[in-house]
Amino acid sequence: MRRRVEPFACAPGMRLEAHEKVSKLQFEALNDRFARMEALLERLERRLWLAVYGVAGAILAQAFEGFLSVAP
């Protein structure tokens, strides 16, 4: 009868496995950071457009007010 040999963990294999795990964690953290940065940029873009529309509205309101003061 032949015994089945169980695989054993060698040092280079364990180092490679540990490196793969660390790399996976680093990529997950990087993807998380990118997602948070993207959400932050979207919020900033919304605020910027709100400011642009606010300034345009103020200018149009002043122009309309000028037309009303000229009309009899």
All heavy atoms as a GROMACS GRO file, in nm:
protein
  576
    1MET      N    1   0.082  -0.117   0.000
    1MET     CA    2   0.000   0.000   0.000
    1MET      C    3   0.087   0.124   0.000
    1MET      O    4   0.182   0.134   0.075
    1MET     CB    5  -0.084   0.001   0.127
    1MET     CG    6  -0.227  -0.003   0.099
    1MET     SD    7  -0.313   0.030   0.248
    1MET     CE    8  -0.419  -0.106   0.245
    2ARG      N    9   0.046   0.215  -0.082
    2ARG     CA   10   0.123   0.338  -0.092
    2ARG      C   11   0.051   0.448  -0.016
    2ARG      O   12  -0.070   0.467  -0.030
    2ARG     CB   13   0.130   0.376  -0.239
    2ARG     CG   14   0.259   0.435  -0.275
    2ARG     CD   15   0.265   0.457  -0.422
    2ARG     NE   16   0.328   0.587  -0.436
    2ARG     CZ   17   0.346   0.649  -0.545
    2ARG    NH1   18   0.305   0.596  -0.656
    2ARG    NH2   19   0.407   0.762  -0.548
    3ARG      N   20   0.126   0.520   0.066
    3ARG     CA   21   0.064   0.631   0.140
    3ARG      C   22   0.061   0.756   0.053
    3ARG      O   23   0.154   0.781  -0.023
    3ARG     CB   24   0.146   0.661   0.266
    3ARG     CG   25   0.122   0.558   0.372
    3ARG     CD   26   0.165   0.602   0.506
    3ARG     NE   27   0.302   0.655   0.508
    3ARG     CZ   28   0.356   0.711   0.613
    3ARG    NH1   29   0.288   0.723   0.724
    3ARG    NH2   30   0.478   0.755   0.611
    4ARG      N   31  -0.043   0.829   0.069
    4ARG     CA   32  -0.055   0.955  -0.004
    4ARG      C   33   0.026   1.061   0.067
    4ARG      O   34   0.015   1.078   0.188
    4ARG     CB   35  -0.201   0.997  -0.009
    4ARG     CG   36  -0.228   1.097  -0.117
    4ARG     CD   37  -0.375   1.120  -0.128
    4ARG     NE   38  -0.394   1.260  -0.088
    4ARG     CZ   39  -0.510   1.316  -0.069
    4ARG    NH1   40  -0.617   1.245  -0.078
    4ARG    NH2   41  -0.519   1.442  -0.037
    5VAL      N   42   0.107   1.134  -0.007
    5VAL     CA   43   0.191   1.238   0.052
    5VAL      C   44   0.112   1.367   0.056
    5VAL      O   45   0.059   1.413  -0.046
    5VAL     CB   46   0.320   1.257  -0.031
    5VAL    CG1   47   0.404   1.367   0.028
    5VAL    CG2   48   0.397   1.127  -0.038
    6GLU      N   49   0.103   1.423   0.173
    6GLU     CA   50   0.031   1.549   0.188
    6GLU      C   51   0.122   1.664   0.147
    6GLU      O   52   0.242   1.662   0.176
    6GLU     CB   53  -0.012   1.568   0.333
    6GLU     CG   54  -0.117   1.468   0.375
    6GLU     CD   55  -0.164   1.494   0.516
    6GLU    OE1   56  -0.144   1.605   0.567
    6GLU    OE2   57  -0.219   1.401   0.574
    7PRO      N   58   0.066   1.764   0.082
    7PRO     CA   59   0.150   1.878   0.044
    7PRO      C   60   0.192   1.955   0.169
    7PRO      O   61   0.120   1.961   0.268
    7PRO     CB   62   0.058   1.962  -0.044
    7PRO     CG   63  -0.079   1.919  -0.009
    7PRO     CD   64  -0.070   1.778   0.039
    8PHE      N   65   0.308   2.010   0.163
    8PHE     CA   66   0.358   2.088   0.276
    8PHE      C   67   0.388   2.230   0.229
    8PHE      O   68   0.411   2.254   0.111
    8PHE     CB   69   0.482   2.024   0.337
    8PHE     CG   70   0.599   2.019   0.243
    8PHE    CD1   71   0.697   2.116   0.245
    8PHE    CD2   72   0.609   1.916   0.152
    8PHE    CE1   73   0.803   2.111   0.158
    8PHE    CE2   74   0.715   1.910   0.063
    8PHE     CZ   75   0.813   2.007   0.066
    9ALA      N   76   0.384   2.322   0.322
    9ALA     CA   77   0.408   2.462   0.291
    9ALA      C   78   0.557   2.490   0.305
    9ALA      O   79   0.616   2.465   0.409
    9ALA     CB   80   0.328   2.550   0.385
   10CYS      N   81   0.616   2.540   0.197
   10CYS     CA   82   0.758   2.576   0.203
   10CYS      C   83   0.769   2.727   0.217
   10CYS      O   84   0.675   2.801   0.186
   10CYS     CB   85   0.832   2.526   0.081
   10CYS     SG   86   0.770   2.595  -0.072
   11ALA      N   87   0.881   2.774   0.259
   11ALA     CA   88   0.900   2.917   0.286
   11ALA      C   89   0.878   3.003   0.161
   11ALA      O   90   0.807   3.104   0.169
   11ALA     CB   91   1.039   2.941   0.345
   12PRO      N   92   0.934   2.971   0.044
   12PRO     CA   93   0.907   3.056  -0.074
   12PRO      C   94   0.760   3.059  -0.112
   12PRO      O   95   0.706   3.164  -0.149
   12PRO     CB   96   0.991   2.992  -0.184
   12PRO     CG   97   1.098   2.917  -0.114
   12PRO     CD   98   1.036   2.870   0.014
   13GLY      N   99   0.693   2.945  -0.100
   13GLY     CA  100   0.550   2.942  -0.131
   13GLY      C  101   0.469   3.025  -0.034
   13GLY      O  102   0.374   3.093  -0.072
   14MET      N  103   0.505   3.022   0.091
   14MET     CA  104   0.434   3.100   0.193
   14MET      C  105   0.458   3.249   0.170
   14MET      O  106   0.368   3.331   0.188
   14MET     CB  107   0.478   3.058   0.332
   14MET     CG  108   0.431   2.917   0.369
   14MET     SD  109   0.497   2.857   0.526
   14MET     CE  110   0.417   2.967   0.641
   15ARG      N  111   0.581   3.285   0.130
   15ARG     CA  112   0.611   3.426   0.104
   15ARG      C  113   0.530   3.476  -0.014
   15ARG      O  114   0.477   3.587  -0.013
   15ARG     CB  115   0.760   3.444   0.076
   15ARG     CG  116   0.845   3.440   0.202
   15ARG     CD  117   0.992   3.450   0.171
   15ARG     NE  118   1.023   3.580   0.113
   15ARG     CZ  119   1.139   3.606   0.053
   15ARG    NH1  120   1.232   3.513   0.044
   15ARG    NH2  121   1.162   3.725   0.002
   16LEU      N  122   0.520   3.393  -0.117
   16LEU     CA  123   0.443   3.431  -0.236
   16LEU      C  124   0.296   3.447  -0.200
   16LEU      O  125   0.231   3.544  -0.243
   16LEU     CB  126   0.461   3.325  -0.345
   16LEU     CG  127   0.393   3.353  -0.478
   16LEU    CD1  128   0.446   3.483  -0.538
   16LEU    CD2  129   0.417   3.238  -0.573
   17GLU      N  130   0.244   3.357  -0.122
   17GLU     CA  131   0.103   3.365  -0.081
   17GLU      C  132   0.078   3.490   0.004
   17GLU      O  133  -0.021   3.560  -0.015
   17GLU     CB  134   0.066   3.240  -0.001
   17GLU     CG  135  -0.080   3.231   0.036
   17GLU     CD  136  -0.110   3.104   0.112
   17GLU    OE1  137  -0.049   3.000   0.083
   17GLU    OE2  138  -0.197   3.111   0.202
   18ALA      N  139   0.170   3.520   0.094
   18ALA     CA  140   0.156   3.641   0.177
   18ALA      C  141   0.163   3.765   0.091
   18ALA      O  142   0.087   3.861   0.110
   18ALA     CB  143   0.265   3.643   0.284
   19HIS      N  144   0.254   3.765  -0.008
   19HIS     CA  145   0.266   3.881  -0.097
   19HIS      C  146   0.138   3.900  -0.178
   19HIS      O  147   0.092   4.013  -0.199
   19HIS     CB  148   0.386   3.862  -0.190
   19HIS     CG  149   0.406   3.974  -0.286
   19HIS    ND1  150   0.445   4.099  -0.246
   19HIS    CD2  151   0.391   3.980  -0.421
   19HIS    CE1  152   0.452   4.179  -0.352
   19HIS    NE2  153   0.420   4.108  -0.459
   20GLU      N  154   0.078   3.791  -0.225
   20GLU     CA  155  -0.047   3.801  -0.300
   20GLU      C  156  -0.159   3.856  -0.214
   20GLU      O  157  -0.239   3.939  -0.259
   20GLU     CB  158  -0.086   3.664  -0.354
   20GLU     CG  159   0.003   3.615  -0.467
   20GLU     CD  160  -0.025   3.472  -0.508
   20GLU    OE1  161  -0.103   3.403  -0.438
   20GLU    OE2  162   0.032   3.428  -0.609
   21LYS      N  163  -0.165   3.815  -0.089
   21LYS     CA  164  -0.268   3.866   0.002
   21LYS      C  165  -0.249   4.016   0.028
   21LYS      O  166  -0.345   4.093   0.025
   21LYS     CB  167  -0.266   3.791   0.135
   21LYS     CG  168  -0.323   3.651   0.127
   21LYS     CD  169  -0.319   3.583   0.263
   21LYS     CE  170  -0.369   3.442   0.257
   21LYS     NZ  171  -0.364   3.375   0.388
   22VAL      N  172  -0.124   4.057   0.050
   22VAL     CA  173  -0.096   4.199   0.075
   22VAL      C  174  -0.130   4.281  -0.050
   22VAL      O  175  -0.190   4.388  -0.040
   22VAL     CB  176   0.052   4.219   0.117
   22VAL    CG1  177   0.090   4.365   0.116
   22VAL    CG2  178   0.075   4.160   0.255
   23SER      N  179  -0.092   4.231  -0.166
   23SER     CA  180  -0.123   4.302  -0.291
   23SER      C  181  -0.273   4.317  -0.309
   23SER      O  182  -0.322   4.423  -0.349
   23SER     CB  183  -0.063   4.229  -0.411
   23SER     OG  184   0.076   4.230  -0.405
   24LYS      N  185  -0.347   4.210  -0.280
   24LYS     CA  186  -0.493   4.216  -0.294
   24LYS      C  187  -0.552   4.321  -0.199
   24LYS      O  188  -0.637   4.401  -0.239
   24LYS     CB  189  -0.553   4.078  -0.263
   24LYS     CG  190  -0.702   4.073  -0.278
   24LYS     CD  191  -0.756   3.935  -0.243
   24LYS     CE  192  -0.907   3.936  -0.248
   24LYS     NZ  193  -0.964   3.812  -0.198
   25LEU      N  194  -0.504   4.324  -0.075
   25LEU     CA  195  -0.553   4.423   0.021
   25LEU      C  196  -0.518   4.566  -0.023
   25LEU      O  197  -0.599   4.657  -0.008
   25LEU     CB  198  -0.495   4.395   0.160
   25LEU     CG  199  -0.548   4.271   0.231
   25LEU    CD1  200  -0.469   4.246   0.359
   25LEU    CD2  201  -0.696   4.286   0.260
   26GLN      N  202  -0.399   4.583  -0.078
   26GLN     CA  203  -0.359   4.716  -0.124
   26GLN      C  204  -0.447   4.762  -0.241
   26GLN      O  205  -0.488   4.878  -0.245
   26GLN     CB  206  -0.212   4.716  -0.165
   26GLN     CG  207  -0.117   4.711  -0.048
   26GLN     CD  208   0.028   4.699  -0.092
   26GLN    OE1  209   0.059   4.657  -0.202
   26GLN    NE2  210   0.118   4.735  -0.001
   27PHE      N  211  -0.475   4.672  -0.335
   27PHE     CA  212  -0.561   4.708  -0.447
   27PHE      C  213  -0.702   4.740  -0.401
   27PHE      O  214  -0.767   4.832  -0.451
   27PHE     CB  215  -0.562   4.599  -0.553
   27PHE     CG  216  -0.445   4.605  -0.646
   27PHE    CD1  217  -0.356   4.500  -0.652
   27PHE    CD2  218  -0.422   4.714  -0.727
   27PHE    CE1  219  -0.247   4.504  -0.737
   27PHE    CE2  220  -0.314   4.721  -0.812
   27PHE     CZ  221  -0.225   4.615  -0.818
   28GLU      N  222  -0.754   4.664  -0.305
   28GLU     CA  223  -0.887   4.692  -0.252
   28GLU      C  224  -0.891   4.829  -0.184
   28GLU      O  225  -0.986   4.905  -0.201
   28GLU     CB  226  -0.930   4.583  -0.155
   28GLU     CG  227  -0.964   4.452  -0.221
   28GLU     CD  228  -0.992   4.340  -0.122
   28GLU    OE1  229  -0.982   4.364   0.002
   28GLU    OE2  230  -1.022   4.228  -0.167
   29ALA      N  231  -0.787   4.861  -0.108
   29ALA     CA  232  -0.780   4.992  -0.042
   29ALA      C  233  -0.770   5.104  -0.145
   29ALA      O  234  -0.833   5.209  -0.131
   29ALA     CB  235  -0.661   4.997   0.053
   30LEU      N  236  -0.693   5.081  -0.250
   30LEU     CA  237  -0.678   5.181  -0.356
   30LEU      C  238  -0.811   5.203  -0.428
   30LEU      O  239  -0.850   5.318  -0.455
   30LEU     CB  240  -0.571   5.135  -0.454
   30LEU     CG  241  -0.516   5.236  -0.551
   30LEU    CD1  242  -0.453   5.354  -0.477
   30LEU    CD2  243  -0.413   5.170  -0.641
   31ASN      N  244  -0.882   5.095  -0.459
   31ASN     CA  245  -1.013   5.108  -0.524
   31ASN      C  246  -1.112   5.181  -0.434
   31ASN      O  247  -1.193   5.262  -0.482
   31ASN     CB  248  -1.067   4.970  -0.562
   31ASN     CG  249  -0.996   4.912  -0.682
   31ASN    OD1  250  -0.943   4.985  -0.765
   31ASN    ND2  251  -0.996   4.781  -0.692
   32ASP      N  252  -1.106   5.156  -0.305
   32ASP     CA  253  -1.193   5.226  -0.210
   32ASP      C  254  -1.162   5.375  -0.209
   32ASP      O  255  -1.253   5.458  -0.209
   32ASP     CB  256  -1.177   5.166  -0.071
   32ASP     CG  257  -1.273   5.226   0.029
   32ASP    OD1  258  -1.393   5.237  -0.004
   32ASP    OD2  259  -1.228   5.262   0.140
   33ARG      N  260  -1.033   5.408  -0.209
   33ARG     CA  261  -0.994   5.550  -0.212
   33ARG      C  262  -1.042   5.617  -0.340
   33ARG      O  263  -1.091   5.731  -0.337
   33ARG     CB  264  -0.842   5.565  -0.204
   33ARG     CG  265  -0.787   5.557  -0.067
   33ARG     CD  266  -0.640   5.589  -0.070
   33ARG     NE  267  -0.581   5.576   0.061
   33ARG     CZ  268  -0.453   5.596   0.085
   33ARG    NH1  269  -0.371   5.629  -0.012
   33ARG    NH2  270  -0.407   5.582   0.207
   34PHE      N  271  -1.027   5.549  -0.453
   34PHE     CA  272  -1.073   5.606  -0.580
   34PHE      C  273  -1.223   5.629  -0.578
   34PHE      O  274  -1.272   5.731  -0.627
   34PHE     CB  275  -1.035   5.516  -0.697
   34PHE     CG  276  -0.890   5.526  -0.738
   34PHE    CD1  277  -0.824   5.414  -0.783
   34PHE    CD2  278  -0.821   5.646  -0.731
   34PHE    CE1  279  -0.690   5.421  -0.820
   34PHE    CE2  280  -0.688   5.654  -0.767
   34PHE     CZ  281  -0.622   5.542  -0.813
   35ALA      N  282  -1.297   5.537  -0.522
   35ALA     CA  283  -1.443   5.553  -0.515
   35ALA      C  284  -1.480   5.673  -0.428
   35ALA      O  285  -1.569   5.751  -0.462
   35ALA     CB  286  -1.506   5.425  -0.460
   36ARG      N  287  -1.410   5.687  -0.314
   36ARG     CA  288  -1.438   5.803  -0.227
   36ARG      C  289  -1.400   5.933  -0.294
   36ARG      O  290  -1.472   6.033  -0.284
   36ARG     CB  291  -1.366   5.788  -0.094
   36ARG     CG  292  -1.436   5.689  -0.002
   36ARG     CD  293  -1.375   5.687   0.137
   36ARG     NE  294  -1.253   5.606   0.131
   36ARG     CZ  295  -1.140   5.634   0.195
   36ARG    NH1  296  -1.132   5.740   0.271
   36ARG    NH2  297  -1.036   5.554   0.185
   37MET      N  298  -1.289   5.935  -0.366
   37MET     CA  299  -1.247   6.056  -0.437
   37MET      C  300  -1.346   6.092  -0.548
   37MET      O  301  -1.376   6.210  -0.569
   37MET     CB  302  -1.107   6.038  -0.497
   37MET     CG  303  -0.996   6.039  -0.395
   37MET     SD  304  -0.840   5.991  -0.468
   37MET     CE  305  -0.777   6.149  -0.517
   38GLU      N  306  -1.396   5.991  -0.617
   38GLU     CA  307  -1.493   6.015  -0.722
   38GLU      C  308  -1.622   6.075  -0.665
   38GLU      O  309  -1.678   6.170  -0.721
   38GLU     CB  310  -1.524   5.885  -0.795
   38GLU     CG  311  -1.608   5.903  -0.918
   38GLU     CD  312  -1.626   5.774  -0.995
   38GLU    OE1  313  -1.556   5.676  -0.965
   38GLU    OE2  314  -1.711   5.773  -1.086
   39ALA      N  315  -1.667   6.024  -0.553
   39ALA     CA  316  -1.787   6.079  -0.489
   39ALA      C  317  -1.762   6.222  -0.443
   39ALA      O  318  -1.849   6.309  -0.458
   39ALA     CB  319  -1.826   5.992  -0.370
   40LEU      N  320  -1.644   6.249  -0.391
   40LEU     CA  321  -1.609   6.384  -0.348
   40LEU      C  322  -1.608   6.480  -0.466
   40LEU      O  323  -1.659   6.592  -0.456
   40LEU     CB  324  -1.472   6.382  -0.280
   40LEU     CG  325  -1.421   6.514  -0.224
   40LEU    CD1  326  -1.499   6.550  -0.099
   40LEU    CD2  327  -1.274   6.504  -0.193
   41LEU      N  328  -1.552   6.437  -0.579
   41LEU     CA  329  -1.549   6.522  -0.697
   41LEU      C  330  -1.690   6.549  -0.751
   41LEU      O  331  -1.719   6.659  -0.798
   41LEU     CB  332  -1.462   6.460  -0.806
   41LEU     CG  333  -1.312   6.468  -0.781
   41LEU    CD1  334  -1.236   6.390  -0.886
   41LEU    CD2  335  -1.266   6.611  -0.778
   42GLU      N  336  -1.777   6.449  -0.744
   42GLU     CA  337  -1.916   6.470  -0.789
   42GLU      C  338  -1.986   6.574  -0.702
   42GLU      O  339  -2.058   6.661  -0.753
   42GLU     CB  340  -1.992   6.338  -0.788
   42GLU     CG  341  -1.952   6.244  -0.899
   42GLU     CD  342  -2.023   6.111  -0.891
   42GLU    OE1  343  -2.114   6.095  -0.805
   42GLU    OE2  344  -1.988   6.022  -0.971
   43ARG      N  345  -1.965   6.565  -0.571
   43ARG     CA  346  -2.026   6.665  -0.481
   43ARG      C  347  -1.971   6.803  -0.508
   43ARG      O  348  -2.045   6.903  -0.510
   43ARG     CB  349  -2.002   6.626  -0.335
   43ARG     CG  350  -2.085   6.509  -0.292
   43ARG     CD  351  -2.089   6.490  -0.140
   43ARG     NE  352  -1.980   6.545  -0.065
   43ARG     CZ  353  -1.898   6.478   0.013
   43ARG    NH1  354  -1.912   6.348   0.024
   43ARG    NH2  355  -1.803   6.538   0.080
   44LEU      N  356  -1.840   6.812  -0.532
   44LEU     CA  357  -1.777   6.941  -0.561
   44LEU      C  358  -1.830   6.998  -0.692
   44LEU      O  359  -1.856   7.119  -0.701
   44LEU     CB  360  -1.625   6.923  -0.568
   44LEU     CG  361  -1.542   7.049  -0.592
   44LEU    CD1  362  -1.560   7.147  -0.477
   44LEU    CD2  363  -1.396   7.012  -0.608
   45GLU      N  364  -1.849   6.913  -0.791
   45GLU     CA  365  -1.902   6.958  -0.920
   45GLU      C  366  -2.044   7.012  -0.903
   45GLU      O  367  -2.079   7.115  -0.962
   45GLU     CB  368  -1.901   6.843  -1.019
   45GLU     CG  369  -1.943   6.882  -1.158
   45GLU     CD  370  -1.940   6.765  -1.255
   45GLU    OE1  371  -1.918   6.651  -1.212
   45GLU    OE2  372  -1.961   6.791  -1.374
   46ARG      N  373  -2.127   6.943  -0.823
   46ARG     CA  374  -2.263   6.992  -0.799
   46ARG      C  375  -2.261   7.129  -0.732
   46ARG      O  376  -2.337   7.219  -0.769
   46ARG     CB  377  -2.340   6.894  -0.712
   46ARG     CG  378  -2.412   6.789  -0.792
   46ARG     CD  379  -2.503   6.706  -0.706
   46ARG     NE  380  -2.436   6.577  -0.687
   46ARG     CZ  381  -2.425   6.513  -0.572
   46ARG    NH1  382  -2.479   6.562  -0.464
   46ARG    NH2  383  -2.360   6.400  -0.564
   47ARG      N  384  -2.172   7.147  -0.634
   47ARG     CA  385  -2.163   7.276  -0.567
   47ARG      C  386  -2.116   7.385  -0.661
   47ARG      O  387  -2.163   7.499  -0.655
   47ARG     CB  388  -2.067   7.267  -0.448
   47ARG     CG  389  -2.120   7.187  -0.334
   47ARG     CD  390  -2.020   7.180  -0.222
   47ARG     NE  391  -2.067   7.096  -0.114
   47ARG     CZ  392  -1.998   7.066  -0.008
   47ARG    NH1  393  -1.875   7.113   0.007
   47ARG    NH2  394  -2.047   6.988   0.086
   48LEU      N  395  -2.022   7.351  -0.749
   48LEU     CA  396  -1.972   7.449  -0.845
   48LEU      C  397  -2.082   7.494  -0.940
   48LEU      O  398  -2.098   7.614  -0.966
   48LEU     CB  399  -1.855   7.389  -0.923
   48LEU     CG  400  -1.791   7.479  -1.029
   48LEU    CD1  401  -1.730   7.602  -0.962
   48LEU    CD2  402  -1.686   7.402  -1.105
   49TRP      N  403  -2.161   7.397  -0.991
   49TRP     CA  404  -2.270   7.433  -1.081
   49TRP      C  405  -2.377   7.515  -1.008
   49TRP      O  406  -2.436   7.608  -1.066
   49TRP     CB  407  -2.332   7.309  -1.144
   49TRP     CG  408  -2.252   7.259  -1.260
   49TRP    CD1  409  -2.184   7.142  -1.268
   49TRP    CD2  410  -2.228   7.328  -1.384
   49TRP    NE1  411  -2.119   7.134  -1.389
   49TRP    CE2  412  -2.144   7.246  -1.462
   49TRP    CE3  413  -2.268   7.451  -1.436
   49TRP    CZ2  414  -2.102   7.282  -1.589
   49TRP    CZ3  415  -2.225   7.487  -1.562
   49TRP    CH2  416  -2.143   7.404  -1.638
   50LEU      N  417  -2.401   7.485  -0.883
   50LEU     CA  418  -2.496   7.563  -0.805
   50LEU      C  419  -2.448   7.708  -0.791
   50LEU      O  420  -2.527   7.802  -0.805
   50LEU     CB  421  -2.516   7.500  -0.667
   50LEU     CG  422  -2.620   7.564  -0.576
   50LEU    CD1  423  -2.757   7.556  -0.640
   50LEU    CD2  424  -2.620   7.496  -0.442
   51ALA      N  425  -2.318   7.726  -0.769
   51ALA     CA  426  -2.262   7.861  -0.759
   51ALA      C  427  -2.272   7.934  -0.892
   51ALA      O  428  -2.307   8.054  -0.897
   51ALA     CB  429  -2.117   7.855  -0.713
   52VAL      N  430  -2.245   7.864  -1.002
   52VAL     CA  431  -2.253   7.926  -1.135
   52VAL      C  432  -2.396   7.970  -1.163
   52VAL      O  433  -2.420   8.082  -1.210
   52VAL     CB  434  -2.202   7.828  -1.244
   52VAL    CG1  435  -2.239   7.876  -1.384
   52VAL    CG2  436  -2.052   7.810  -1.231
   53TYR      N  437  -2.493   7.882  -1.135
   53TYR     CA  438  -2.633   7.918  -1.156
   53TYR      C  439  -2.676   8.033  -1.065
   53TYR      O  440  -2.756   8.118  -1.103
   53TYR     CB  441  -2.725   7.798  -1.137
   53TYR     CG  442  -2.715   7.696  -1.248
   53TYR    CD1  443  -2.710   7.561  -1.219
   53TYR    CD2  444  -2.710   7.735  -1.381
   53TYR    CE1  445  -2.701   7.466  -1.321
   53TYR    CE2  446  -2.700   7.642  -1.483
   53TYR     CZ  447  -2.696   7.507  -1.452
   53TYR     OH  448  -2.687   7.415  -1.552
   54GLY      N  449  -2.625   8.036  -0.944
   54GLY     CA  450  -2.657   8.146  -0.852
   54GLY      C  451  -2.606   8.279  -0.903
   54GLY      O  452  -2.677   8.381  -0.899
   55VAL      N  453  -2.483   8.281  -0.952
   55VAL     CA  454  -2.426   8.406  -1.006
   55VAL      C  455  -2.504   8.449  -1.130
   55VAL      O  456  -2.536   8.568  -1.147
   55VAL     CB  457  -2.276   8.388  -1.036
   55VAL    CG1  458  -2.222   8.504  -1.117
   55VAL    CG2  459  -2.198   8.371  -0.908
   56ALA      N  460  -2.534   8.354  -1.219
   56ALA     CA  461  -2.610   8.386  -1.340
   56ALA      C  462  -2.748   8.439  -1.303
   56ALA      O  463  -2.797   8.536  -1.364
   56ALA     CB  464  -2.622   8.264  -1.430
   57GLY      N  465  -2.811   8.379  -1.204
   57GLY     CA  466  -2.943   8.427  -1.160
   57GLY      C  467  -2.936   8.568  -1.102
   57GLY      O  468  -3.024   8.651  -1.128
   58ALA      N  469  -2.831   8.596  -1.026
   58ALA     CA  470  -2.817   8.731  -0.970
   58ALA      C  471  -2.796   8.834  -1.080
   58ALA      O  472  -2.854   8.943  -1.075
   58ALA     CB  473  -2.700   8.734  -0.871
   59ILE      N  474  -2.716   8.801  -1.179
   59ILE     CA  475  -2.693   8.894  -1.290
   59ILE      C  476  -2.822   8.917  -1.369
   59ILE      O  477  -2.856   9.031  -1.404
   59ILE     CB  478  -2.580   8.841  -1.382
   59ILE    CG1  479  -2.447   8.847  -1.308
   59ILE    CG2  480  -2.573   8.920  -1.512
   59ILE    CD1  481  -2.332   8.778  -1.380
   60LEU      N  482  -2.895   8.809  -1.396
   60LEU     CA  483  -3.022   8.825  -1.468
   60LEU      C  484  -3.123   8.905  -1.385
   60LEU      O  485  -3.200   8.985  -1.441
   60LEU     CB  486  -3.079   8.688  -1.504
   60LEU     CG  487  -3.004   8.612  -1.614
   60LEU    CD1  488  -3.062   8.473  -1.629
   60LEU    CD2  489  -3.013   8.689  -1.746
   61ALA      N  490  -3.124   8.885  -1.254
   61ALA     CA  491  -3.217   8.961  -1.169
   61ALA      C  492  -3.182   9.110  -1.172
   61ALA      O  493  -3.273   9.195  -1.179
   61ALA     CB  494  -3.210   8.909  -1.026
   62GLN      N  495  -3.055   9.144  -1.170
   62GLN     CA  496  -3.014   9.284  -1.179
   62GLN      C  497  -3.051   9.343  -1.314
   62GLN      O  498  -3.097   9.457  -1.323
   62GLN     CB  499  -2.865   9.300  -1.154
   62GLN     CG  500  -2.826   9.282  -1.010
   62GLN     CD  501  -2.676   9.301  -0.989
   62GLN    OE1  502  -2.599   9.307  -1.084
   62GLN    NE2  503  -2.636   9.307  -0.863
   63ALA      N  504  -3.033   9.268  -1.421
   63ALA     CA  505  -3.070   9.317  -1.554
   63ALA      C  506  -3.221   9.337  -1.563
   63ALA      O  507  -3.267   9.439  -1.616
   63ALA     CB  508  -3.023   9.218  -1.661
   64PHE      N  509  -3.299   9.243  -1.511
   64PHE     CA  510  -3.444   9.255  -1.513
   64PHE      C  511  -3.489   9.375  -1.429
   64PHE      O  512  -3.580   9.448  -1.466
   64PHE     CB  513  -3.507   9.126  -1.461
   64PHE     CG  514  -3.655   9.121  -1.474
   64PHE    CD1  515  -3.716   9.115  -1.598
   64PHE    CD2  516  -3.735   9.122  -1.359
   64PHE    CE1  517  -3.853   9.110  -1.608
   64PHE    CE2  518  -3.873   9.119  -1.370
   64PHE     CZ  519  -3.932   9.111  -1.495
   65GLU      N  520  -3.422   9.396  -1.316
   65GLU     CA  521  -3.454   9.511  -1.230
   65GLU      C  522  -3.425   9.642  -1.304
   65GLU      O  523  -3.500   9.738  -1.293
   65GLU     CB  524  -3.371   9.505  -1.103
   65GLU     CG  525  -3.402   9.612  -1.002
   65GLU     CD  526  -3.313   9.603  -0.878
   65GLU    OE1  527  -3.234   9.508  -0.868
   65GLU    OE2  528  -3.325   9.693  -0.793
   66GLY      N  529  -3.318   9.642  -1.382
   66GLY     CA  530  -3.287   9.762  -1.462
   66GLY      C  531  -3.392   9.789  -1.567
   66GLY      O  532  -3.430   9.905  -1.590
   67PHE      N  533  -3.444   9.686  -1.631
   67PHE     CA  534  -3.551   9.703  -1.730
   67PHE      C  535  -3.678   9.754  -1.664
   67PHE      O  536  -3.751   9.837  -1.720
   67PHE     CB  537  -3.581   9.573  -1.803
   67PHE     CG  538  -3.475   9.535  -1.902
   67PHE    CD1  539  -3.428   9.405  -1.908
   67PHE    CD2  540  -3.425   9.628  -1.993
   67PHE    CE1  541  -3.332   9.368  -1.999
   67PHE    CE2  542  -3.327   9.591  -2.085
   67PHE     CZ  543  -3.280   9.461  -2.089
   68LEU      N  544  -3.708   9.707  -1.545
   68LEU     CA  545  -3.830   9.751  -1.474
   68LEU      C  546  -3.819   9.897  -1.432
   68LEU      O  547  -3.919   9.969  -1.434
   68LEU     CB  548  -3.855   9.663  -1.352
   68LEU     CG  549  -3.905   9.521  -1.381
   68LEU    CD1  550  -3.925   9.447  -1.249
   68LEU    CD2  551  -4.034   9.524  -1.458
   69SER      N  552  -3.701   9.942  -1.396
   69SER     CA  553  -3.687  10.082  -1.354
   69SER      C  554  -3.692  10.178  -1.471
   69SER      O  555  -3.731  10.293  -1.455
   69SER     CB  556  -3.557  10.101  -1.275
   69SER     OG  557  -3.447  10.080  -1.361
   70VAL      N  558  -3.659  10.132  -1.592
   70VAL     CA  559  -3.663  10.218  -1.712
   70VAL      C  560  -3.805  10.226  -1.766
   70VAL      O  561  -3.848  10.330  -1.814
   70VAL     CB  562  -3.566  10.162  -1.820
   70VAL    CG1  563  -3.582  10.236  -1.952
   70VAL    CG2  564  -3.422  10.170  -1.772
   71ALA      N  565  -3.879  10.118  -1.759
   71ALA     CA  566  -4.015  10.116  -1.813
   71ALA      C  567  -4.106  10.203  -1.726
   71ALA      O  568  -4.092  10.211  -1.604
   71ALA     CB  569  -4.066   9.973  -1.814
   72PRO      N  570  -4.201  10.274  -1.794
   72PRO     CA  571  -4.291  10.364  -1.718
   72PRO      C  572  -4.392  10.292  -1.633
   72PRO      O  573  -4.437  10.192  -1.638
   72PRO     CB  574  -4.362  10.444  -1.826
   72PRO     CG  575  -4.341  10.373  -1.954
   72PRO     CD  576  -4.225  10.281  -1.934
   0.00000   0.00000   0.00000
